[in-house]
Amino acid sequence: MNYATLVKTIKSYVENDFPQSIGTDGLTSTEQIDTFIKLTEQRIYNSVQILDLRKNVTGSATASNAYMSLPTDWLASFSVASIDPSTGAYTFLYDRDVSYIREAFPIPATEGAPTHYALFDDDTMLFGPTPDQTYSIELHYFFYPETIVTASTTWLGDNFDSVLLAGCLLEAYTFMKGEPDVLEMYRERYELALGLLKQLAEGKNRQDNYTTLQTRTQVR
């Protein structure tokens, strides 16, 4: 389901074109519906760890500098590894708090191969100990994919549009202050679709039949 189809489907389900809201600064129909969509995407992305939320980049930890800037779209770290410049060997770093880094490596001038990292702030990562040379840092992290509002098509719209539509209908009908029983129906449909997406992203995508037995239904 692309953006245009999603908008038409929302309007059709709730039988509302969402005319511009009252007032000089009232929201247009497009602004209202785009808000429903973005809120739904944000809720889904924070409820289920789908593969489309993960990105991999390689940065550098430079000699005598304990800090490294994070990507601008970074939300949370999945894993951090340093790569030895001589052997190419990967060493995955332990995630700790800044206070732990300061206590475990109290003298910043004492340098070595990084073994730990901490989030110094929203833009910066802190290493412990301070790197003794330049190391490549491979960062796997979570981010928000581009919204379907601007991208027109997304993984969610192409592969699991049921949860996207159900969430948008829930947002739209809440905005309309609709009947409680209908609102509850939309909520149940959204929760069901979200559960199916969770089974895919956090279940099937994390196992195979070689290491995990197939699910069996008893035959009588």
Steps between C-alpha positions, in 0.01 A plus 500: 500500500652832397432842651225602256309173551541523877350851508203398286442189710503695826242745366284218368503295822408786732282676237671832560703723266633696799429853376717782632450544870339817632715808554754712314776250570282195448657178373431402142368156411847389390661624822248316713538168319878528482503545877294181545748311282815631668366433850411145396842435348670629814287275723569194285873567475525529877296182559666255261866460406467441126816466292416817310579698816865392507790664321873432486772765464876509549663792675838569658631518854812713472815481709495700828131589451250319723196637314328415171202676343184296446302499172237774480218243467621285792234396753656210693798269464464137400871412518838673487821333385856627453709361216872447560689698234772232472307173506149609407367311803167611645463573872148572619495767769311485829225757552541688828401830660724807482565476875626142452741612228629782721556263793647209302724726290559800729798643311400600144866525399540125559436351157432155361265298282139599586306232687200701624278781379237730647256756363645833606200690357255475209778578252813342645641164600772465765762222489695338779792497499593792276608350161876465456471507121231538236242219505213446260175484697213297359173625644168319461223728614128564495350790305165614366461417130364775277127540548267377229367857487814615320637170367166391341593134559665334803574150626204525735260606226628235258526207741266558795246763403236345728666637815569838337139541388355379830716742695405791274129419538542494877667844490242641258200375696650625826539841336135485393395416858307206361275248669677307778400156367632577151816649646553183701454293184773699325723456805451123498574479127817702550618285792434182299696628199781623725522156661535334158775744403677425829485127425670565165762754610592363842417134438531366146775744402714379790492124447530233236400136476859380541535636853134533601236232459198590291180579686273198505124480533375183662299273267213302650 
